[in-house]
């Protein structure tokens, strides 16, 4: 599973790990990705989405129908 959110589009960010002696090595900041299953009443089936924690809160706020419409508008298959 790739580390990107289907709804918000958040992807890993890259930066530096800085040690106590201030040496810098490359690191990766991954979003908090979860697999979540929602009931989609208009289609009478469950859909499984790969969402970040912020994406899950967005679905709670706007509803699953609007969220699936946004995911499809981004070009992802649901």
C-alpha positions as CSV (number, residue, x, y, z in Angstrom):
1,X,0.0,0.0,0.0
2,X,1.5,3.3,-1.0
3,X,1.6,6.0,1.6
4,X,-0.8,8.5,0.1
5,X,-4.4,9.5,1.0
6,X,-7.0,9.1,-1.7
7,X,-9.1,12.0,-0.4
8,X,-6.6,14.7,0.6
9,X,-3.7,13.6,-1.6
10,X,-1.2,13.9,1.3
11,X,2.1,12.0,0.5
12,X,5.4,11.4,2.3
13,X,7.5,14.5,2.8
14,X,11.3,14.3,3.0
15,X,13.8,16.1,5.2
16,X,16.8,15.6,7.4
17,X,17.3,13.7,10.7
18,X,19.5,15.9,12.9
19,X,21.5,14.1,15.5
20,X,22.8,15.5,18.8
21,X,26.1,16.3,17.1
22,X,24.1,18.0,14.3
23,X,25.0,15.5,11.6
24,X,22.2,15.3,9.0
25,X,20.9,12.2,7.4
26,X,17.9,11.8,5.1
27,X,14.6,10.8,6.5
28,X,10.9,10.5,5.4
29,X,7.8,11.9,7.1
30,X,4.9,9.5,6.4
31,X,1.3,10.6,6.7
32,X,-0.9,8.6,9.2
33,X,-2.5,6.3,6.6
34,X,-5.4,4.0,7.5
35,X,-7.6,1.6,5.5
36,X,-11.2,2.4,6.3
37,X,-14.4,0.7,5.1
38,X,-17.6,2.8,4.6
39,X,-21.1,1.9,3.7
40,X,-22.1,3.7,0.5
41,X,-25.9,3.8,0.5
42,X,-26.3,5.1,-3.1
43,X,-24.6,2.0,-4.5
44,X,-25.7,-0.4,-1.8
45,X,-22.2,-1.6,-1.1
46,X,-19.1,-1.0,1.1
47,X,-16.1,0.9,-0.2
48,X,-12.7,0.6,1.2
49,X,-10.6,3.8,1.2
50,X,-7.0,4.5,2.0
51,X,-7.2,7.7,4.1
52,X,-5.0,9.8,6.3
53,X,-6.3,10.7,9.8
54,X,-7.2,14.1,8.4
55,X,-9.0,12.4,5.5
56,X,-11.1,10.4,8.0
57,X,-12.1,13.6,9.8
58,X,-13.0,15.1,6.4
59,X,-15.3,12.2,5.6
60,X,-17.0,12.6,9.0
61,X,-17.5,16.3,8.3
62,X,-18.8,16.2,4.7
63,X,-20.2,12.7,4.5
64,X,-19.2,9.6,2.5
65,X,-21.2,10.5,-0.6
66,X,-19.4,13.8,-1.1
67,X,-16.0,12.2,-0.1
68,X,-16.4,9.5,-2.8
69,X,-17.3,12.1,-5.3
70,X,-14.1,14.0,-4.5
71,X,-12.0,10.8,-4.7
72,X,-13.5,10.1,-8.1
73,X,-12.8,13.6,-9.2
74,X,-9.2,13.1,-8.3
75,X,-9.2,10.2,-10.8
76,X,-9.1,7.3,-8.3
77,X,-11.3,4.3,-8.8
78,X,-13.6,3.4,-5.9
